[in-house]
Amino acid sequence: MSSDSGARTAFAERLALLYKEAGNPPLKRVSEAVVRLQRVDERGRPVRVSAQRISDWRRARNVPAQFPALAAVLQVLIPEARRSRPTPVSPGLYDLGQWQRLWERAVADPVGERPAASAASASGERSVDGAGSAPGGVCPYRGLASYRREDARWFFGRERSTDALVTQLGAAVGTGGLVMLVGASGAGKSSLLNAGLVPALRDG
């Protein structure tokens, strides 16, 4: 791995260490334990983490797109590790706050050379190998979360909807009318507004 992949490598090595300290439980068992925790993400949706995804995280094939998924896995592994070794073998290994900071650095780390991720697409996350088109190492996959203004460069395929909104708003400016965006829950309204409409208005 190249030197610019340091934070991602550190994240994977740290997770592998915690996994070892937890007794190397079967991946499927950890995945099932996450379900039993009944955790939800920031949108209130159940957190699910597949065995393949956990494996990919440990091997530095990708980095969790959202912290709640990682936190759920940690909440399974940390108690197991603490039972066998109350004092962590490495400072902060059982500290969720330190894990979040480590994850944030890994997500922001430039993309270097990565192992080939044969099952990345099946895991539901983008591979972090060099073949991706994510400059600066930012993972473009948002999982269940909405796209934000800063994610505009990854938001595509909704150009017609964005253009229609811009046109409607332009007409409303002249008439003093009201423009409402309606749709089913989870249809992408927030993403369309934040990563589509706002950048379009800003860029003219």
Number of C-alpha atoms within 10 A of each C-alpha: 10 10 10 14 19 17 20 30 23 16 23 24 16 17 23 18 17 24 22 13 21 19 12 15 13 10 16 14 11 21 20 15 18 25 17 11 15 12 16 15 16 12 10 8 11 16 20 21 22 18 16 16 23 22 17 23 20 20 20 25 24 27 27 24 21 18 15 18 19 22 19 23 22 22 15 20 24 19 14 19 23 17 11 12 12 11 13 16 14 10 9 12 21 21 12 15 12 13 20 15 11 17 23 18 16 26 23 14 19 21 26 19 15 20 16 14 18 11 15 18 11 12 19 15 21 22 24 28 20 15 12 13 14 17 11 12 21 17 26 19 17 16 13 14 16 18 23 18 17 11 19 19 12 16 18 11 9 13 14 9 14 21 14 12 20 18 11 15 19 14 14 13 11 8 9 10 11 10 13 8 9 8 9 7 7 12 10 14 16 16 21 24 20 19 23 28 23 18 17 17 11 7 7 7
